[in-house]
Amino acid sequence: MSCLSPRPPVPWQVLGYYNRRGINPEAFLNEIKYIASDPDDKHFFNVTDEAALKDIVDALGDRIFSLEDMSGTKKSCMQLTSFRPSVLGTNKNETSFGLEMSQTGFSSHVVEGTLSTAGPQETLLGKGPPKRTTSPPAATAGVDWHQDGILLGAVGAYDWNGAVLKETSSGKVIPLRESYLKEFPEELKNHGAYLASTLPAHTPPVARSQESKIGSYYGSEITSVDVDEDGVTDVLLVGAPMYFSEGGERGRVYVYNLRQDRFVYNGTLKDSHGYQNARFGSSIASVRDLNQDSYNDVVVGAPLEDNHGGVIYIYHGFQGSILKTPKQRITASELAPGLQYFGCSIHGQLDLDEDGLVDLAVGALGNAVILWSRPVVQINASLHFEPSKINIFHRDCKRRGRDATCLAAFLCFTPVFLAPRYQTATVGIRYNATMDERRYTPRAHLDEGGDRYTNRAALLSSGQEHCERINFHVLMPTIA
């Protein structure tokens, strides 16, 4: 609630308006009860007239919050629905709220217990996503957050000094304010590589914006990527989601490659043209290898693109860098009707369905969308003819009552699944074959139906060659 004038209507003013006009306030009262802290009997008060509010105001005197406005002066504001008291703070004026209004969950990170304590250099360069191993798929199904935990950022904790909380199935770790005055608590030391507070003071800038764009929010989103999984960051991605271009906040993501312990500017990621207020780069996530080529990949969100429906872009890693052209663009409109701000947050480190492939969790307004990864299959095709050359003077068959030269084409497919778990899988395909495709009038025709075009289906097994025979003929030219 703002202390500045003019103030919005307070609850009793709204109720008075309802009563004077005979409007049923049930929906409004339910909303007030939802906002009020539990239990309702201590934080929600039902009165019969406006005059009785004076006694309630006196009773709430010890629950008045001291807030600081933009000018830096202290003002007292009271609201009828009070917050839950914090065990780490007090309710006196000009004192800490503890974790009240801390915005816990502003950011999150799933961590593994095998992470080691990181020094300043490791914090700068990062460790990247966990490595894959050659263990059986069941052993690498994903991170068990019940055992390893989740880190939650609380940017508003302790008078907006910020805090990091850890939660596991065995309990929560909520560090006291004093923990940050000396060093990180023991429970969180092993995860220092992901916390900016481990950086020494006066660290020189890692990267600077290459363009002078005021208000672009350059650096509001950063992600380090270990593309080749050697334990050292290869690429630093820096988002500027409010970068102004082509008449709107289109957004931009800058790419920096690590060269001899220095980040060197290497251009920007490409997005779709024509979306003026996409805010491309609002979220950036380093994800484990999506296309199973042994290089980690990147997903970037543009939550305001496509009329605020939202879009995510997938970029593939390759040889220590990130390919700047997206390989896949996924829109909210193709997933479910009514989705908004799809791509406002992204996570892609866990195998949620335990199929050996990493999956994506994408945030939207009031929704979390899970995108399952599919195995990538590479299909090698070959084509040969019998006989290998056409001799139109060697007429060995008749077709449509005319002499013809008959031949056969052998179209062969060999599928190769890149994911280890799918080495015995099968894949169904549909393909078509066209005779003399580049000519308006074909010189050859299929035996089946006498047409130039055929459409077929086949079921292929991984690693095994499958061949299809296509019989066709060449008619003798008609001499007028």
VMD Tcl script that draws the C-alpha trace (Angstrom):
set ca {
  {0.00 0.00 0.00}
  {1.43 3.37 -0.92}
  {1.71 6.19 1.62}
  {1.64 8.81 -1.11}
  {-1.45 10.88 -1.90}
  {-3.89 10.41 -3.43}
  {-4.46 7.07 -1.66}
  {-6.61 4.27 -3.09}
  {-9.90 3.43 -1.36}
  {-9.43 1.44 1.84}
  {-11.57 -1.65 2.56}
  {-14.08 0.10 4.84}
  {-14.68 2.79 2.20}
  {-15.47 0.10 -0.34}
  {-17.81 -1.69 2.06}
  {-19.55 1.58 2.87}
  {-20.12 2.14 -0.81}
  {-21.55 -1.39 -1.14}
  {-23.87 -0.96 1.87}
  {-25.25 2.40 0.78}
  {-26.15 1.01 -2.66}
  {-27.39 -2.39 -1.58}
  {-24.64 -4.32 -3.41}
  {-23.83 -7.84 -2.22}
  {-20.23 -7.64 -0.87}
  {-19.68 -11.41 -0.63}
  {-17.11 -11.60 -3.43}
  {-15.23 -8.61 -2.03}
  {-15.18 -10.09 1.49}
  {-13.86 -13.42 0.20}
  {-11.03 -11.59 -1.54}
  {-10.15 -9.70 1.65}
  {-10.10 -12.97 3.62}
  {-7.81 -14.49 1.01}
  {-5.39 -11.56 1.31}
  {-5.43 -11.54 5.13}
  {-2.90 -13.63 7.03}
  {-3.99 -16.81 8.75}
  {-5.85 -17.27 11.02}
  {-8.70 -15.09 9.82}
  {-10.12 -14.51 13.31}
  {-7.00 -12.53 14.26}
  {-6.43 -10.65 11.03}
  {-9.91 -10.19 9.55}
  {-12.46 -8.02 11.37}
  {-16.16 -7.84 10.61}
  {-17.89 -4.62 11.73}
  {-21.47 -3.41 11.45}
  {-20.79 0.31 11.03}
  {-17.92 2.57 10.08}
  {-17.68 4.14 13.54}
  {-16.63 0.82 15.07}
  {-13.44 0.91 13.04}
  {-11.79 3.25 15.55}
  {-11.51 0.46 18.13}
  {-10.02 -1.86 15.52}
  {-7.48 0.77 14.52}
  {-6.35 1.03 18.14}
  {-6.07 -2.76 18.39}
  {-3.86 -2.85 15.31}
  {-1.50 -0.19 16.60}
  {1.28 -2.70 17.24}
  {0.96 -3.99 13.67}
  {1.71 -0.73 11.91}
  {4.51 -1.16 9.42}
  {7.28 1.35 8.89}
  {7.90 1.72 5.20}
  {10.40 3.83 3.35}
  {9.16 5.86 0.41}
  {11.13 6.93 -2.63}
  {12.36 10.14 -0.96}
  {14.05 8.19 1.80}
  {11.84 9.50 4.64}
  {9.97 7.24 7.02}
  {6.20 7.14 6.97}
  {3.73 4.94 8.78}
  {1.10 3.12 6.78}
  {-1.61 0.89 8.17}
  {-3.65 -1.64 6.35}
  {-6.53 -3.66 7.68}
  {-5.12 -6.99 6.49}
  {-1.80 -7.43 8.30}
  {1.03 -9.75 7.26}
  {2.13 -12.76 9.24}
  {4.72 -11.82 11.87}
  {8.23 -13.05 11.07}
  {10.22 -15.14 13.54}
  {13.36 -13.40 12.32}
  {12.15 -9.79 12.61}
  {10.08 -7.56 14.85}
  {6.97 -5.51 14.34}
  {8.34 -2.23 15.70}
  {8.77 0.85 13.56}
  {12.02 1.24 11.64}
  {13.13 -2.33 12.26}
  {13.60 -5.35 10.06}
  {10.76 -7.37 8.61}
  {12.98 -10.43 8.43}
  {11.54 -12.48 5.61}
  {8.29 -10.55 5.33}
  {7.83 -9.20 1.80}
  {11.03 -11.07 0.86}
  {9.66 -12.33 -2.48}
  {11.03 -15.80 -1.79}
  {11.12 -17.71 -5.05}
  {12.06 -14.65 -7.11}
  {14.70 -16.98 -8.55}
  {15.42 -20.66 -8.02}
  {18.10 -23.22 -8.72}
  {18.13 -27.00 -8.37}
  {21.49 -28.08 -6.98}
  {23.37 -31.36 -6.62}
  {25.16 -32.41 -3.49}
  {28.36 -33.12 -5.45}
  {29.09 -29.44 -6.11}
  {32.34 -28.23 -4.57}
  {33.05 -24.94 -2.84}
  {33.94 -22.36 -5.45}
  {36.35 -19.47 -5.22}
  {36.01 -16.14 -7.00}
  {37.37 -17.48 -10.30}
  {34.95 -20.39 -10.32}
  {32.13 -18.00 -9.54}
  {33.09 -15.88 -12.51}
  {33.50 -18.72 -14.96}
  {30.95 -21.11 -13.48}
  {30.78 -24.85 -13.65}
  {27.98 -25.25 -16.17}
  {25.39 -28.00 -16.07}
  {26.28 -31.37 -14.52}
  {28.16 -33.77 -16.78}
  {26.58 -36.83 -18.25}
  {28.19 -40.18 -17.63}
  {28.21 -43.53 -19.33}
  {26.28 -45.08 -16.45}
  {22.98 -46.83 -17.14}
  {20.09 -44.47 -17.82}
  {18.49 -45.23 -14.47}
  {21.52 -43.79 -12.69}
  {21.40 -40.55 -14.65}
  {17.67 -39.99 -14.73}
  {18.06 -36.52 -13.19}
  {18.74 -34.56 -10.06}
  {16.92 -35.75 -6.96}
  {15.93 -32.41 -5.48}
  {14.54 -34.17 -2.39}
  {18.12 -35.12 -1.53}
  {20.11 -32.28 -3.06}
  {17.77 -29.35 -2.53}
  {16.50 -26.19 -4.15}
  {17.97 -22.72 -3.64}
  {15.40 -19.92 -3.54}
  {16.32 -16.29 -3.96}
  {14.63 -13.86 -1.57}
  {15.56 -10.44 -2.90}
  {13.47 -8.51 -0.38}
  {14.67 -10.24 2.78}
  {16.32 -8.27 5.58}
  {15.33 -4.79 4.41}
  {16.09 -5.67 0.76}
  {19.61 -6.83 1.50}
  {18.52 -10.17 0.08}
  {18.97 -13.76 1.19}
  {19.20 -17.28 -0.20}
  {17.10 -20.07 1.27}
  {17.55 -23.79 0.80}
  {14.75 -26.34 0.92}
  {14.97 -30.14 0.89}
  {12.64 -32.92 1.91}
  {14.35 -32.99 5.32}
  {13.71 -29.33 6.08}
  {14.56 -25.74 5.32}
  {17.71 -23.70 5.81}
  {16.87 -20.05 6.55}
  {20.07 -18.12 7.33}
  {19.85 -15.30 9.83}
  {20.79 -11.77 8.90}
  {24.02 -12.15 10.92}
  {25.12 -15.02 8.68}
  {25.77 -12.60 5.84}
  {27.93 -10.28 7.93}
  {30.77 -12.80 8.25}
  {30.46 -15.54 5.67}
  {27.95 -17.85 4.12}
  {26.33 -20.42 6.42}
  {27.85 -23.89 6.35}
  {24.69 -25.34 4.82}
  {25.08 -23.21 1.70}
  {28.85 -23.10 1.26}
  {28.94 -25.95 -1.24}
  {26.70 -23.99 -3.58}
  {28.71 -20.78 -3.62}
  {29.46 -21.14 -7.33}
  {25.94 -20.00 -8.07}
  {25.84 -17.00 -5.72}
  {27.08 -13.59 -6.71}
  {27.95 -12.79 -3.08}
  {31.09 -14.94 -3.35}
  {32.65 -12.41 -5.72}
  {35.27 -10.15 -4.14}
  {34.58 -6.43 -3.87}
  {35.53 -4.17 -6.79}
  {35.60 -7.01 -9.32}
  {36.23 -5.46 -12.75}
  {33.36 -5.71 -15.26}
  {33.14 -9.09 -16.96}
  {31.37 -7.70 -20.02}
  {30.13 -4.34 -21.19}
  {27.29 -3.49 -23.54}
  {28.53 -2.88 -27.05}
  {25.89 -0.23 -27.68}
  {24.77 2.83 -25.80}
  {21.12 1.98 -25.16}
  {19.70 3.63 -22.07}
  {16.99 1.59 -20.39}
  {17.72 -1.65 -22.24}
  {18.19 -3.50 -18.91}
  {21.48 -4.89 -20.12}
  {22.62 -7.54 -17.64}
  {19.20 -8.16 -16.10}
  {19.56 -11.78 -17.24}
  {22.91 -13.56 -17.57}
  {23.76 -17.21 -18.17}
  {27.07 -19.02 -18.46}
  {27.23 -22.03 -20.78}
  {29.70 -24.90 -20.68}
  {29.10 -25.99 -24.27}
  {31.54 -28.91 -24.49}
  {31.19 -30.07 -20.87}
  {34.86 -29.71 -19.95}
  {34.05 -28.02 -16.64}
  {34.86 -24.47 -17.81}
  {32.45 -21.89 -19.16}
  {32.71 -21.33 -22.92}
  {30.05 -18.68 -23.47}
  {28.48 -15.89 -21.43}
  {25.04 -14.72 -22.57}
  {23.81 -11.32 -21.42}
  {20.19 -10.28 -21.90}
  {18.88 -6.80 -22.59}
  {15.12 -7.53 -22.77}
  {14.06 -3.88 -23.10}
  {16.47 -3.06 -25.92}
  {14.65 -0.59 -28.13}
  {14.68 -1.37 -31.83}
  {12.30 -0.97 -34.76}
  {9.85 1.08 -32.72}
  {9.51 -1.14 -29.66}
  {11.17 -3.07 -26.84}
  {12.29 -5.89 -29.05}
  {15.05 -7.18 -26.75}
  {18.51 -8.52 -27.45}
  {20.91 -11.20 -26.20}
  {24.66 -10.56 -26.41}
  {27.16 -13.40 -26.85}
  {30.61 -13.37 -25.23}
  {33.13 -16.16 -25.79}
  {35.81 -16.98 -23.23}
  {39.27 -16.41 -24.68}
  {42.29 -16.76 -22.36}
  {40.29 -15.95 -19.21}
  {38.59 -12.98 -20.85}
  {35.14 -12.68 -22.35}
  {35.23 -11.40 -25.93}
  {32.14 -9.99 -27.64}
  {30.89 -12.26 -30.43}
  {27.67 -10.75 -31.75}
  {24.04 -11.31 -30.76}
  {21.50 -14.11 -31.04}
  {18.97 -13.78 -33.84}
  {15.25 -13.71 -33.19}
  {12.17 -13.29 -35.38}
  {11.70 -10.01 -37.20}
  {8.49 -8.06 -36.99}
  {7.79 -8.34 -33.26}
  {8.34 -4.89 -31.79}
  {7.66 -5.56 -28.11}
  {8.78 -9.16 -27.69}
  {11.25 -8.48 -24.85}
  {13.49 -11.17 -26.25}
  {16.04 -12.15 -23.60}
  {13.78 -11.79 -20.55}
  {14.87 -15.30 -19.60}
  {17.94 -17.26 -20.69}
  {18.64 -20.86 -19.69}
  {21.58 -23.13 -20.32}
  {20.08 -26.55 -20.93}
  {21.62 -29.96 -21.23}
  {22.11 -31.38 -24.71}
  {18.70 -31.32 -26.42}
  {19.69 -32.58 -29.87}
  {22.06 -35.28 -28.55}
  {25.15 -34.02 -30.38}
  {27.25 -33.89 -27.15}
  {27.03 -30.07 -26.96}
  {24.86 -28.23 -24.45}
  {22.24 -25.84 -25.77}
  {20.48 -22.59 -24.86}
  {16.82 -21.57 -24.61}
  {15.78 -17.90 -24.69}
  {12.35 -16.55 -23.77}
  {10.43 -13.69 -25.38}
  {7.31 -13.57 -23.16}
  {5.66 -10.59 -24.90}
  {6.07 -11.85 -28.44}
  {3.06 -12.95 -30.47}
  {0.59 -10.57 -28.78}
  {1.85 -11.34 -25.26}
  {1.34 -15.05 -25.76}
  {5.07 -15.69 -25.53}
  {7.69 -17.59 -27.49}
  {10.85 -19.53 -26.69}
  {13.83 -19.99 -29.00}
  {16.21 -22.96 -28.95}
  {19.84 -22.44 -29.96}
  {22.29 -25.30 -30.37}
  {25.81 -25.33 -29.02}
  {28.66 -26.28 -31.32}
  {32.43 -26.53 -30.77}
  {32.70 -24.20 -27.80}
  {30.18 -21.61 -28.97}
  {26.47 -21.06 -29.61}
  {24.97 -21.03 -33.10}
  {23.28 -17.65 -33.41}
  {20.36 -18.77 -35.59}
  {17.56 -20.55 -33.68}
  {16.91 -24.17 -34.59}
  {13.43 -24.21 -33.14}
  {10.80 -21.61 -32.26}
  {7.95 -22.68 -29.98}
  {4.95 -20.38 -29.51}
  {2.36 -20.45 -26.75}
  {-0.45 -20.42 -29.31}
  {0.56 -23.85 -30.64}
  {0.56 -25.40 -27.16}
  {-2.65 -24.29 -25.47}
  {-5.24 -21.54 -25.98}
  {-5.08 -18.63 -23.57}
  {-1.44 -18.97 -22.50}
  {0.19 -15.62 -21.76}
  {3.78 -14.59 -21.07}
  {5.02 -18.03 -22.05}
  {8.80 -17.99 -21.64}
  {9.02 -15.65 -18.66}
  {11.12 -18.34 -16.95}
  {12.88 -21.45 -18.25}
  {14.59 -24.47 -16.68}
  {16.15 -27.37 -18.55}
  {18.41 -29.54 -16.41}
  {16.11 -32.37 -15.29}
  {14.85 -35.57 -16.90}
  {11.28 -35.41 -15.65}
  {9.92 -38.54 -17.36}
  {13.10 -40.63 -16.86}
  {13.60 -41.45 -20.52}
  {17.25 -40.42 -20.58}
  {16.51 -37.03 -22.20}
  {16.43 -33.64 -20.52}
  {13.06 -31.87 -20.50}
  {12.05 -28.21 -20.40}
  {9.92 -26.44 -17.81}
  {8.66 -23.08 -19.07}
  {6.83 -20.53 -16.96}
  {3.76 -18.59 -18.11}
  {1.17 -16.42 -16.39}
  {-0.46 -18.75 -13.86}
  {0.90 -21.84 -15.58}
  {3.98 -24.03 -15.82}
  {4.39 -25.80 -19.16}
  {6.38 -29.04 -19.42}
  {7.90 -29.82 -22.82}
  {9.13 -33.38 -23.27}
  {12.27 -33.88 -25.32}
  {12.16 -36.39 -28.15}
  {15.00 -38.65 -29.25}
  {16.85 -37.42 -32.31}
  {17.15 -39.90 -35.16}
  {19.45 -39.41 -38.13}
  {18.20 -41.19 -41.25}
  {20.74 -41.91 -43.96}
  {19.24 -42.48 -47.40}
  {20.74 -43.92 -50.56}
  {19.43 -44.56 -54.06}
  {20.69 -46.84 -56.82}
  {19.27 -48.19 -60.05}
  {19.25 -51.52 -61.87}
  {20.51 -51.28 -64.51}
  {22.61 -48.27 -63.61}
  {22.14 -46.68 -67.06}
  {19.06 -46.35 -69.27}
  {19.29 -47.74 -72.77}
  {16.15 -46.62 -74.56}
  {17.00 -48.83 -77.51}
  {16.88 -51.92 -75.32}
  {13.17 -52.55 -75.12}
  {12.54 -55.44 -72.77}
  {8.92 -54.94 -71.70}
  {5.57 -53.52 -72.70}
  {3.70 -50.88 -70.78}
  {0.31 -49.42 -71.75}
  {0.49 -51.35 -75.01}
  {3.80 -49.85 -76.07}
  {7.39 -51.04 -76.09}
  {9.31 -49.79 -73.08}
  {12.56 -50.09 -71.16}
  {11.93 -51.39 -67.64}
  {14.11 -50.51 -64.66}
  {14.08 -50.62 -60.86}
  {15.11 -48.06 -58.25}
  {16.21 -49.20 -54.79}
  {15.66 -46.61 -52.08}
  {17.41 -47.55 -48.82}
  {17.12 -46.00 -45.33}
  {19.33 -46.54 -42.27}
  {18.15 -44.85 -39.05}
  {20.65 -43.96 -36.32}
  {19.35 -42.87 -32.91}
  {21.78 -40.51 -31.15}
  {20.56 -41.15 -27.59}
  {22.13 -44.28 -26.02}
  {18.84 -45.55 -24.59}
  {17.17 -45.70 -28.03}
  {19.66 -47.95 -29.84}
  {17.00 -50.65 -30.28}
  {14.10 -48.31 -31.06}
  {12.03 -48.15 -34.23}
  {10.77 -45.18 -36.18}
  {8.03 -44.87 -38.76}
  {8.50 -42.63 -41.78}
  {6.55 -41.50 -44.81}
  {8.33 -40.64 -48.03}
  {7.51 -39.84 -51.61}
  {9.32 -40.48 -54.89}
  {8.82 -38.45 -58.06}
  {10.03 -39.44 -61.52}
  {11.78 -36.77 -63.58}
  {10.74 -34.13 -61.06}
  {12.25 -31.12 -62.81}
  {10.51 -31.71 -66.13}
  {6.96 -30.65 -66.86}
  {6.36 -33.81 -68.90}
  {8.13 -36.83 -67.38}
  {10.08 -39.23 -69.54}
  {9.65 -42.08 -67.05}
  {6.58 -43.48 -65.32}
  {6.00 -45.76 -62.36}
  {4.77 -49.26 -63.09}
  {2.35 -48.86 -60.17}
  {-0.49 -46.79 -61.58}
  {1.49 -45.39 -64.47}
  {1.94 -42.08 -62.68}
  {5.14 -40.15 -61.90}
  {4.54 -39.85 -58.13}
  {4.25 -42.33 -55.25}
  {3.80 -41.92 -51.50}
  {4.79 -44.74 -49.15}
  {5.37 -45.55 -45.48}
  {8.00 -47.70 -43.79}
  {8.90 -48.86 -40.29}
  {12.65 -48.68 -39.62}
  {14.77 -50.27 -36.89}
  {17.75 -48.47 -35.43}
  {21.02 -49.35 -37.14}
  {19.41 -51.62 -39.74}
  {19.17 -50.83 -43.45}
  {15.71 -50.99 -44.97}
  {15.33 -50.94 -48.77}
  {12.26 -50.40 -50.94}
  {12.05 -51.42 -54.62}
  {10.33 -49.01 -57.00}
  {9.68 -50.33 -60.52}
  {9.41 -47.85 -63.38}
  {9.70 -47.72 -67.16}
  {10.69 -45.44 -70.01}
  {8.44 -45.45 -73.07}
  {9.78 -45.26 -76.56}
  {9.26 -41.82 -78.07}
  {6.47 -41.57 -80.61}
  {7.72 -40.71 -84.11}
  {5.26 -38.66 -86.09}
}
mol new
graphics top color blue
foreach p $ca { graphics top sphere $p radius 0.5 }
foreach p [lrange $ca 0 end-1] q [lrange $ca 1 end] { graphics top cylinder $p $q radius 0.2 }
display resetview
